[in-house]
Amino acid sequence: MSTYKVKATKTNTGMQVSAGARGFEITFDEPESTNTGMNPVEILLTSFGACQAITATELARKRHFDLRAFWVDIEGDLGREDVANDDNRYKFTEIRYQPHVRSDESDEDIQKFLADVARKCPVENTLAFGTKFVQDGFVKEN
């Protein structure tokens, strides 16, 4: 098991949030705020697409699979949905995606390859099968 750590900090500008890990930074925002970055749900979808692309690249390398280009078009419907016992939550109710593959492999081999990408992509697995969230107390800052 690997543990990843990130930190997200609200800035003093509009709804802007600065988040980072390992010395890299991303700016989150909302269009109706200062519109200086993607909003969190757009970044969630982007993370899924990036994970698909990275997983496809690594699988292709390991399997000597002809993969000259790969990208994913993704869209998601954000709305209210009952998650359990009449507990209505705002969440993605559906995420649709279409991988694009540039390859000389057969259609059948590409379909098998994409099924393996889906099975091995940790972000897809997290979204599709859920994850336990644990709030580890809180820190009151002065």
Accessible surface in RSA format (square Angstrom, percent):
REM  Atomic radii and reference values for relative SASA: ProtOr
REM  Chains: A
REM  Algorithm: Lee & Richards
REM  Probe-radius: 1.40
REM  Slices: 20
REM RES _ NUM      All-atoms   Total-Side   Main-Chain    Non-polar    All polar
REM                ABS   REL    ABS   REL    ABS   REL    ABS   REL    ABS   REL
RES MET A   1   234.75 121.6 140.72  93.1  94.03 223.9 121.65 103.4 113.10 149.8
RES SER A   2    82.47  69.7  57.30  76.5  25.16  58.0  23.96  51.0  58.51  82.0
RES THR A   3   111.26  79.1  76.41  77.5  34.85  83.1  54.25  72.9  57.01  86.2
RES TYR A   4   186.99  87.3 158.57  90.2  28.42  73.9 119.31  89.7  67.69  83.4
RES LYS A   5   172.94  84.4 151.70  93.1  21.23  50.6  99.24  89.3  73.70  78.5
RES VAL A   6   115.48  76.0  84.57  76.6  30.91  74.5  88.48  76.9  27.00  73.2
RES LYS A   7   153.34  74.8 147.19  90.3   6.15  14.6  93.91  84.5  59.43  63.3
RES ALA A   8    72.51  66.7  40.35  62.3  32.16  73.2  40.46  57.0  32.05  84.9
RES THR A   9    69.05  49.1  65.06  66.0   3.99   9.5  61.40  82.5   7.65  11.6
RES LYS A  10   113.53  55.4  92.05  56.5  21.48  51.2  85.58  77.0  27.95  29.8
RES THR A  11    35.90  25.5  26.16  26.5   9.74  23.2  33.82  45.4   2.08   3.1
RES ASN A  12   162.85 112.3 124.43 120.2  38.41  92.5  38.03  91.5 124.81 120.6
RES THR A  13    62.30  44.3  58.66  59.5   3.65   8.7  31.37  42.1  30.94  46.8
RES GLY A  14    47.73  58.9   0.00   N/A  47.73  58.9  26.25  72.0  21.48  48.1
RES MET A  15   105.54  54.7  95.68  63.3   9.86  23.5  86.61  73.6  18.93  25.1
RES GLN A  16    28.54  16.0  28.54  20.9   0.00   0.0   0.32   0.7  28.22  21.4
RES VAL A  17    38.60  25.4  38.60  34.9   0.00   0.0  38.60  33.5   0.00   0.0
RES SER A  18    35.91  30.3  33.55  44.8   2.37   5.5  19.01  40.5  16.90  23.7
RES ALA A  19    13.17  12.1  12.08  18.6   1.08   2.5  12.85  18.1   0.31   0.8
RES GLY A  20    17.27  21.3   0.00   N/A  17.27  21.3  11.53  31.6   5.74  12.8
RES ALA A  21    32.49  29.9  21.83  33.7  10.67  24.3  28.23  39.8   4.26  11.3
RES ARG A  22   207.32  87.0 161.72  82.4  45.60 108.6  85.27 116.5 122.04  74.0
RES GLY A  23    78.68  97.0   0.00   N/A  78.68  97.0  40.33 110.7  38.35  85.9
RES PHE A  24   131.66  65.9 127.71  79.1   3.96  10.3 130.61  79.2   1.05   3.0
RES GLU A  25   122.41  70.3  90.49  68.5  31.92  76.0  54.21 104.9  68.20  55.7
RES ILE A  26    89.49  50.9  84.10  62.7   5.40  13.0  89.42  64.4   0.07   0.2
RES THR A  27    55.17  39.2  46.35  47.0   8.82  21.0  14.46  19.4  40.70  61.5
RES PHE A  28    33.15  16.6  33.15  20.5   0.00   0.0  33.15  20.1   0.00   0.0
RES ASP A  29     1.80   1.3   0.00   0.0   1.80   4.3   1.80   4.2   0.00   0.0
RES GLU A  30    38.90  22.3  38.90  29.4   0.00   0.0   8.93  17.3  29.97  24.5
RES PRO A  31    76.38  55.7  61.02  55.6  15.36  55.8  61.31  50.6  15.07  93.7
RES GLU A  32   140.01  80.4 100.79  76.2  39.23  93.4  69.28 134.0  70.73  57.7
RES SER A  33    34.27  29.0   1.24   1.7  33.03  76.1  11.89  25.3  22.38  31.3
RES THR A  34    59.09  42.0  35.62  36.1  23.47  55.9  42.61  57.2  16.48  24.9
RES ASN A  35    98.09  67.6  78.04  75.4  20.06  48.3  11.69  28.1  86.41  83.5
RES THR A  36    75.55  53.7  45.28  45.9  30.27  72.2  53.97  72.5  21.58  32.6
RES GLY A  37    23.98  29.6   0.00   N/A  23.98  29.6  18.14  49.8   5.83  13.1
RES MET A  38    89.45  46.3  81.82  54.2   7.63  18.2  67.91  57.7  21.54  28.5
RES ASN A  39    19.45  13.4  19.24  18.6   0.21   0.5   0.35   0.8  19.10  18.5
RES PRO A  40    73.09  53.3  67.74  61.7   5.36  19.5  68.14  56.3   4.95  30.8
RES VAL A  41    48.70  32.0  48.33  43.8   0.37   0.9  48.70  42.3   0.01   0.0
RES GLU A  42    74.79  42.9  71.54  54.1   3.25   7.7  29.39  56.8  45.40  37.1
RES ILE A  43    20.54  11.7  20.54  15.3   0.00   0.0  20.54  14.8   0.00   0.0
RES LEU A  44    65.19  36.3  61.68  44.1   3.52   8.8  64.81  45.5   0.38   1.0
RES LEU A  45    25.87  14.4  25.87  18.5   0.00   0.0  25.87  18.2   0.00   0.0
RES THR A  46    65.00  46.2  58.01  58.8   6.99  16.7  51.74  69.5  13.26  20.0
RES SER A  47    45.38  38.3  38.03  50.8   7.36  16.9  21.19  45.1  24.19  33.9
RES PHE A  48     4.93   2.5   4.93   3.1   0.00   0.0   4.93   3.0   0.00   0.0
RES GLY A  49     9.92  12.2   0.00   N/A   9.92  12.2   7.98  21.9   1.94   4.3
RES ALA A  50    49.13  45.2  38.95  60.1  10.18  23.2  46.88  66.0   2.25   6.0
RES CYS A  51    16.77  12.7  12.13  13.5   4.65  10.9   7.60  19.3   9.17   9.9
RES GLN A  52     2.57   1.4   2.57   1.9   0.00   0.0   0.00   0.0   2.57   2.0
RES ALA A  53    30.52  28.1  30.21  46.6   0.31   0.7  30.52  43.0   0.00   0.0
RES ILE A  54   123.89  70.5 120.65  89.9   3.24   7.8 123.17  88.7   0.72   2.0
RES THR A  55    16.57  11.8  12.46  12.6   4.12   9.8  10.83  14.5   5.75   8.7
RES ALA A  56     0.00   0.0   0.00   0.0   0.00   0.0   0.00   0.0   0.00   0.0
RES THR A  57    83.59  59.5  82.29  83.4   1.30   3.1  63.57  85.4  20.02  30.3
RES GLU A  58    67.05  38.5  66.51  50.3   0.54   1.3  35.96  69.6  31.08  25.4
RES LEU A  59    12.16   6.8  12.16   8.7   0.00   0.0  12.16   8.5   0.00   0.0
RES ALA A  60     8.04   7.4   6.56  10.1   1.48   3.4   6.87   9.7   1.17   3.1
RES ARG A  61   149.66  62.8 133.41  68.0  16.25  38.7  77.09 105.4  72.57  44.0
RES LYS A  62   129.71  63.3 103.15  63.3  26.56  63.2  55.79  50.2  73.92  78.7
RES ARG A  63   105.35  44.2  79.45  40.5  25.90  61.7  45.58  62.3  59.77  36.2
RES HIS A  64   168.08  91.9 135.91  94.5  32.17  82.3  99.09 102.1  68.99  80.3
RES PHE A  65    27.27  13.6  15.95   9.9  11.32  29.5  18.14  11.0   9.13  26.1
RES ASP A  66    45.65  32.0  37.02  36.8   8.63  20.4  28.56  67.2  17.09  17.0
RES LEU A  67    38.11  21.2   8.21   5.9  29.90  75.2   8.24   5.8  29.87  80.4
RES ARG A  68   132.66  55.7  96.37  49.1  36.30  86.4  66.45  90.8  66.21  40.1
RES ALA A  69    23.12  21.3  13.78  21.3   9.35  21.3  23.12  32.6   0.00   0.0
RES PHE A  70    30.17  15.1   5.65   3.5  24.52  63.8   5.65   3.4  24.52  70.2
RES TRP A  71   114.00  45.7 110.43  53.5   3.57   8.4 102.16  54.5  11.84  19.2
RES VAL A  72    25.17  16.6   1.67   1.5  23.50  56.6   1.67   1.5  23.50  63.7
RES ASP A  73    76.53  53.6  70.86  70.5   5.68  13.4  28.94  68.1  47.59  47.5
RES ILE A  74    45.83  26.1  12.10   9.0  33.73  81.3  14.27  10.3  31.57  85.7
RES GLU A  75    98.76  56.7  95.82  72.5   2.95   7.0  33.65  65.1  65.12  53.2
RES GLY A  76    24.73  30.5   0.00   N/A  24.73  30.5   0.00   0.0  24.73  55.4
RES ASP A  77    63.53  44.5  59.23  58.9   4.31  10.2  22.78  53.6  40.75  40.6
RES LEU A  78    69.36  38.6  40.81  29.2  28.55  71.8  41.09  28.9  28.27  76.1
RES GLY A  79    19.42  24.0   0.00   N/A  19.42  24.0  19.42  53.3   0.00   0.0
RES ARG A  80   161.22  67.7 132.90  67.7  28.33  67.4  46.36  63.4 114.86  69.6
RES GLU A  81    64.14  36.8  59.60  45.1   4.54  10.8  25.07  48.5  39.07  31.9
RES ASP A  82    83.58  58.5  62.81  62.5  20.77  49.1  24.11  56.8  59.47  59.3
RES VAL A  83    70.49  46.4  36.11  32.7  34.38  82.9  42.06  36.5  28.43  77.1
RES ALA A  84    58.48  53.8  45.92  70.9  12.55  28.6  57.23  80.6   1.24   3.3
RES ASN A  85   153.15 105.6 115.11 111.2  38.04  91.6  38.91  93.6 114.24 110.4
RES ASP A  86   132.13  92.6 105.74 105.2  26.39  62.4  28.89  68.0 103.24 103.0
RES ASP A  87    53.16  37.2  47.73  47.5   5.43  12.8  19.72  46.4  33.44  33.4
RES ASN A  88    73.03  50.4  55.13  53.3  17.90  43.1  27.38  65.9  45.66  44.1
RES ARG A  89   130.69  54.9 129.67  66.1   1.02   2.4  32.33  44.2  98.36  59.6
RES TYR A  90   135.27  63.2 108.96  62.0  26.31  68.4  74.66  56.1  60.61  74.7
RES LYS A  91    72.87  35.6  67.32  41.3   5.55  13.2  55.82  50.2  17.06  18.2
RES PHE A  92    28.86  14.4  16.78  10.4  12.08  31.4  16.78  10.2  12.08  34.6
RES THR A  93    55.34  39.4  29.55  30.0  25.79  61.5  18.60  25.0  36.73  55.5
RES GLU A  94    90.67  52.1  82.69  62.6   7.98  19.0  31.61  61.1  59.06  48.2
RES ILE A  95    49.83  28.4  25.16  18.7  24.67  59.5  25.16  18.1  24.67  66.9
RES ARG A  96    85.97  36.1  80.81  41.2   5.16  12.3  62.63  85.6  23.33  14.1
RES TYR A  97    79.41  37.1  50.11  28.5  29.30  76.3  37.19  27.9  42.22  52.0
RES GLN A  98   113.25  63.3 112.32  82.1   0.93   2.2  28.67  61.0  84.58  64.1
RES PRO A  99    36.45  26.6  21.46  19.6  14.99  54.5  21.46  17.7  14.99  93.2
RES HIS A 100    53.16  29.1  48.65  33.8   4.51  11.5  36.56  37.7  16.60  19.3
RES VAL A 101    38.75  25.5   5.80   5.3  32.95  79.4   6.54   5.7  32.21  87.4
RES ARG A 102   122.84  51.6 119.13  60.7   3.72   8.8  37.47  51.2  85.37  51.7
RES SER A 103    22.65  19.1   0.00   0.0  22.65  52.2   0.00   0.0  22.65  31.7
RES ASP A 104   121.09  84.8  89.24  88.8  31.86  75.3  33.31  78.4  87.78  87.5
RES GLU A 105    50.13  28.8  36.62  27.7  13.51  32.2   6.31  12.2  43.81  35.8
RES SER A 106    59.70  50.4  44.35  59.2  15.35  35.4  51.50 109.7   8.20  11.5
RES ASP A 107   113.51  79.5 107.61 107.1   5.90  13.9  34.02  80.1  79.49  79.3
RES GLU A 108   105.57  60.6 101.24  76.6   4.33  10.3  36.30  70.2  69.26  56.6
RES ASP A 109    60.96  42.7  58.56  58.3   2.40   5.7   8.72  20.5  52.24  52.1
RES ILE A 110    27.83  15.8  27.83  20.7   0.00   0.0  27.83  20.0   0.00   0.0
RES GLN A 111   126.77  70.9 118.56  86.6   8.21  19.5  38.36  81.6  88.42  67.1
RES LYS A 112   121.94  59.5 116.42  71.4   5.52  13.1  82.26  74.0  39.68  42.3
RES PHE A 113     4.69   2.3   2.33   1.4   2.36   6.1   4.27   2.6   0.42   1.2
RES LEU A 114    39.89  22.2  35.42  25.3   4.47  11.2  35.79  25.1   4.10  11.0
RES ALA A 115    49.35  45.4  38.37  59.2  10.98  25.0  46.51  65.5   2.84   7.5
RES ASP A 116    23.10  16.2  23.10  23.0   0.00   0.0   0.34   0.8  22.76  22.7
RES VAL A 117     0.13   0.1   0.13   0.1   0.00   0.0   0.13   0.1   0.00   0.0
RES ALA A 118    23.76  21.8  21.17  32.7   2.58   5.9  21.42  30.2   2.33   6.2
RES ARG A 119   150.02  63.0 133.54  68.1  16.49  39.3  73.22 100.1  76.80  46.5
RES LYS A 120   106.87  52.1  87.52  53.7  19.35  46.1  40.09  36.1  66.78  71.1
RES CYS A 121     0.00   0.0   0.00   0.0   0.00   0.0   0.00   0.0   0.00   0.0
RES PRO A 122    83.38  60.8  78.64  71.7   4.74  17.2  82.73  68.3   0.66   4.1
RES VAL A 123    38.76  25.5  37.98  34.4   0.78   1.9  38.76  33.7   0.00   0.0
RES GLU A 124    31.56  18.1  31.27  23.7   0.28   0.7   9.80  18.9  21.76  17.8
RES ASN A 125    48.27  33.3  46.53  45.0   1.74   4.2  20.10  48.4  28.18  27.2
RES THR A 126    66.27  47.1  59.63  60.4   6.65  15.8  38.69  52.0  27.59  41.7
RES LEU A 127    68.42  38.1  38.47  27.5  29.95  75.3  41.95  29.5  26.47  71.2
RES ALA A 128    67.90  62.4  28.38  43.8  39.52  89.9  38.98  54.9  28.92  76.6
RES PHE A 129   165.62  82.9 131.42  81.4  34.20  89.0 138.31  83.9  27.31  78.2
RES GLY A 130    51.21  63.2   0.00   N/A  51.21  63.2  33.21  91.1  18.00  40.3
RES THR A 131    78.71  56.0  49.67  50.4  29.04  69.2  52.12  70.0  26.59  40.2
RES LYS A 132   176.69  86.2 146.74  90.0  29.95  71.3  98.86  89.0  77.84  82.9
RES PHE A 133   187.31  93.7 156.51  96.9  30.80  80.2 158.83  96.3  28.48  81.5
RES VAL A 134   108.88  71.6  76.57  69.3  32.31  77.9  80.78  70.2  28.10  76.2
RES GLN A 135   151.09  84.5 115.66  84.5  35.43  84.4  53.20 113.2  97.89  74.2
RES ASP A 136   141.95  99.4 114.05 113.5  27.91  66.0  33.06  77.8 108.90 108.6
RES GLY A 137    49.70  61.3   0.00   N/A  49.70  61.3  36.68 100.7  13.02  29.2
RES PHE A 138   167.27  83.7 133.81  82.9  33.47  87.1 142.06  86.1  25.22  72.2
RES VAL A 139   117.23  77.1  92.13  83.4  25.10  60.5  94.88  82.4  22.36  60.6
RES LYS A 140   173.25  84.5 144.93  88.9  28.33  67.4  92.61  83.4  80.64  85.9
RES GLU A 141   142.06  81.6 115.92  87.7  26.14  62.2  54.74 105.9  87.32  71.3
RES ASN A 142   189.39 130.6 114.93 111.1  74.46 179.3  68.56 165.0 120.84 116.8
END  Absolute sums over single chains surface
CHAIN  1 A    10954.0       8574.6       2379.4       6027.3       4926.7
END  Absolute sums over all chains
TOTAL         10954.0       8574.6       2379.4       6027.3       4926.7
